[in-house]
Amino acid sequence: MSRRLLLRPEARLDVEDAAFWYEDQRQGLGDRFTNELNTFLDRIAETPHQFPEVGDSVRRGLLHQFPYAVYFMLEEEKVVVLAILHQRRKPDLWKRRV
C-alpha cells in the first residue's frame, strides 16, 4: 500500500532550483531530473522502510542519475519530504528542517 506523499515548501523549492539549473545546462535535462525524482518519490511512497535512517526518524534515498538525496520522515499514513539536496552542496541542510 502506497503512503500519501507530502513535500514541504522548502523541498518544493529544492526541486524547482535543481530543475531550473539542469535545464539551463542543457535543454531537456531539467525534465529528466524531475522525471527521475518523481519515479523515485513513488518508490519511497511504496516502500519507505527500505531506505536507511540517517538521523532521528529521518531516512535518506539517493537518486541514481543525479547527485541528489531525498530526506524524509514517516508520519502515520504519509511520507513527509523534508529536503531534496545536492550531495556536494550543504548536504547537512536537512538537519535544520526537522
C-alpha positions in Angstrom: 0.0 0.0 0.0 1.4 3.4 -1.0 1.5 6.1 1.6 0.5 9.7 0.8 3.5 11.9 -0.1 3.8 15.4 1.2 6.6 17.7 0.1 7.3 20.6 2.5 7.5 24.0 0.8 11.3 24.0 1.2 11.6 20.7 -0.6 9.4 22.0 -3.5 11.9 24.9 -3.8 14.8 22.5 -3.8 13.2 20.7 -6.8 12.5 23.9 -8.7 16.0 25.2 -8.2 17.6 22.0 -9.3 15.3 21.5 -12.3 15.9 25.1 -13.5 19.7 24.7 -13.0 19.8 21.5 -15.0 17.6 23.0 -17.7 19.9 25.9 -18.0 22.8 23.5 -18.6 21.1 21.6 -21.3 17.6 21.7 -22.8 15.5 18.7 -21.5 17.9 17.9 -18.6 15.6 19.6 -16.1 12.7 17.3 -17.3 15.0 14.3 -17.0 15.8 15.3 -13.4 12.1 15.8 -12.4 11.1 12.5 -14.1 13.7 10.5 -12.2 12.8 12.3 -9.0 9.0 11.6 -9.4 9.7 8.0 -10.1 11.9 7.8 -7.0 9.3 9.6 -4.9 6.8 7.0 -5.9 9.2 4.3 -4.8 9.7 6.0 -1.4 5.9 6.2 -1.0 5.6 2.4 -1.8 8.5 1.1 0.3 9.8 3.8 2.6 11.4 1.3 5.1 13.9 0.2 2.5 15.8 3.4 2.9 18.3 3.8 5.8 17.8 6.2 8.8 20.4 9.0 8.8 19.0 10.8 11.8 16.3 10.7 14.4 13.4 9.3 12.4 14.8 10.8 9.1 15.5 8.5 6.2 17.5 9.1 3.0 17.3 7.9 -0.5 19.8 8.6 -3.2 18.9 9.2 -6.8 20.8 7.2 -9.4 21.4 9.5 -12.3 21.7 12.8 -10.4 23.8 13.5 -7.3 20.8 14.3 -5.1 19.4 12.8 -1.9 15.8 12.8 -0.7 15.4 13.3 3.1 12.1 12.2 4.5 10.2 11.2 7.7 7.3 8.8 8.2 4.2 10.1 9.9 1.4 7.6 10.3 0.0 7.2 6.8 2.2 9.7 5.0 5.7 10.4 3.9 6.9 13.9 4.6 9.8 15.0 2.3 12.0 17.5 4.2 14.6 18.2 1.6 15.9 17.2 -1.8 19.6 18.2 -1.8 22.7 18.0 -3.9 25.2 15.8 -2.1 28.1 18.2 -2.6 26.4 21.4 -1.6 25.4 21.7 2.0 24.3 18.1 2.4 23.6 18.7 6.1 21.0 21.4 5.4 18.2 18.8 6.1 19.0 18.8 9.8 17.7 22.4 10.1 14.4 21.3 8.6 13.5 18.6 11.0 
